[in-house]
Structures are given as structure tokens and as C-alpha cells.
């Protein structure tokens, strides 16, 4: 699957190109961080989360988060190191000051918030509908009354459907892949769920299916999105990262990285 992903990324079609919605605080562009206490940023990550952070066939650490880390360091003109840890050890390593920042998709939960501070969100995770290719142009969410919609059972996306589209017939599946395969096989009219996970599946199934309708941003339901964790109180590093994220959005680098690593965009 990794090989397929890399091949699709290399052949990304301009028709799929899109930019990232602006998530960073625009006021941060006016704040020039005091870099005196930040001689370097030691990033921690994992090596098992493609396309964000993983190893290629030669063992090199690559991915969206890896490129983003390096560009942050270039933007604020500080030295940069990136070290991969097993997922179950990465947060502990950050808490033990074995790094300055963790860029590995650590969730912004209240529990994690007691230990870490977080940067601005650099990648939000919306919910989206997926339908068969022939139904994309005519798709309307408000026309799903009485239609079968696949969703991961027990998920926040199922709660969303129950709240906002109660007339649709929700068909629960154990995971997103099974739900998406039901769309492909014609067993349901549409899928609703995590857009990023759906994009990974669509990388290999573009002939059959695609995103339909708008992206639904509901942070309280679907999660705040992707942000970089730093040890609580390490404001110099956090401010430097936030400032860099705004600059990278303004100069187009963030969009460039997104288009490189997500050939099937999910916004």
C-alpha cells in the first residue's frame, strides 16, 4: 500500500489541487518571536503514520510532518533535529524533555492539555460525504432522507448524522474501510466520516468514488485537528512554531506540502 501511495503522490493531478483552509491565528504574523532562548528545535515524531511520518524503502524518515518540521526550522532560522520514537513512548519522551516538540498527531485532549501546550492547528480534520463517481455532481446532503448512509458505528460522525440528518438511514460498520467499500459495491448511497481517512482509501479507488458536497468542520465533534505539542510552559518554542506556521501559510509553503502529500485532498 505504501508503494501505491507514493506512486499516486508522484502523479498527483492538478484537477485535485486545492489549498488548505486558514487555521493559524492571523494575529501571530505580527509577533516576531524572541529566538534567543531557542537555539534549536528538537522535533520528536513516529515512523508509522504515512503520509505524515514514516520511513521510505531506504529507511529515510519522510512525510508531511517531516517536511513541515524542517520548513518551520528554516522559517525561524534555527537548527533542527527530527527523531523517531515508537508511538507509545513519544509523548513520554517529550514530557521527559528529550525533545522540544512532538509532531505526530497527538490529540488535544484535556488529559494531554494538563501536560503539554499545543501550537495552532495546521491541519483540520473535517467530516465529508463520499459517493460513487456518477453521483458526485448531483449530490445533495438534504436529499438523503430515506437513503442508506454508511458510517463507522459509534463514531462522532454517526452522532452528526443523527443530529443533522435524522431522516437518513444510518448503516453502521466496524471501520471506515468497510463503510467505504459498501459505497463502492453499491450497497449504500453514501459514506460520511473522517475526510482524511476517506482520502487515504480514495487514493486507491478514484475510479469508483469521490468526495461529494462540502467539508464539515465541527471541532467539538470531530476533534480540533493536527497541532504540535510542546512541554507545558515552553512558550518560546511554541511561539516560534506558531509564527512559522502563519508565515508558511502566507508564502504558500503549507499549501505546497499539503498538495505534495495528499494527492486526493480532503477539503
HELIX and SHEET records of a PDB file:
HELIX    1   1 UNK A    2  UNK A   10  1                                   9    
HELIX    2   2 UNK A   14  UNK A   16  5                                   3    
HELIX    3   3 UNK A   26  UNK A   30  5                                   5    
HELIX    4   4 UNK A   35  UNK A   37  5                                   3    
HELIX    5   5 UNK A   64  UNK A   76  1                                  13    
HELIX    6   6 UNK A   87  UNK A   95  1                                   9    
HELIX    7   7 UNK A  110  UNK A  113  1                                   4    
HELIX    8   8 UNK A  133  UNK A  135  5                                   3    
HELIX    9   9 UNK A  141  UNK A  143  5                                   3    
HELIX   10  10 UNK A  156  UNK A  164  1                                   9    
HELIX   11  11 UNK A  176  UNK A  184  1                                   9    
HELIX   12  12 UNK A  195  UNK A  202  1                                   8    
HELIX   13  13 UNK A  219  UNK A  222  1                                   4    
HELIX   14  14 UNK A  235  UNK A  250  1                                  16    
HELIX   15  15 UNK A  253  UNK A  261  1                                   9    
SHEET    1   A 3 UNK A  79  UNK A  84  0                                        
SHEET    2   A 3 UNK A  40  UNK A  45  1                                        
SHEET    3   A 3 UNK A 101  UNK A 102  1                                        
SHEET    1   B 3 UNK A  48  UNK A  49  0                                        
SHEET    2   B 3 UNK A  53  UNK A  55 -1                                        
SHEET    3   B 3 UNK A  61  UNK A  62 -1                                        
SHEET    1   C 2 UNK A 116  UNK A 118  0                                        
SHEET    2   C 2 UNK A 229  UNK A 231 -1                                        
SHEET    1   D 5 UNK A 169  UNK A 173  0                                        
SHEET    2   D 5 UNK A 148  UNK A 152  1                                        
SHEET    3   D 5 UNK A 190  UNK A 194  1                                        
SHEET    4   D 5 UNK A 127  UNK A 132 -1                                        
SHEET    5   D 5 UNK A 209  UNK A 216 -1                                        
END                                                                             
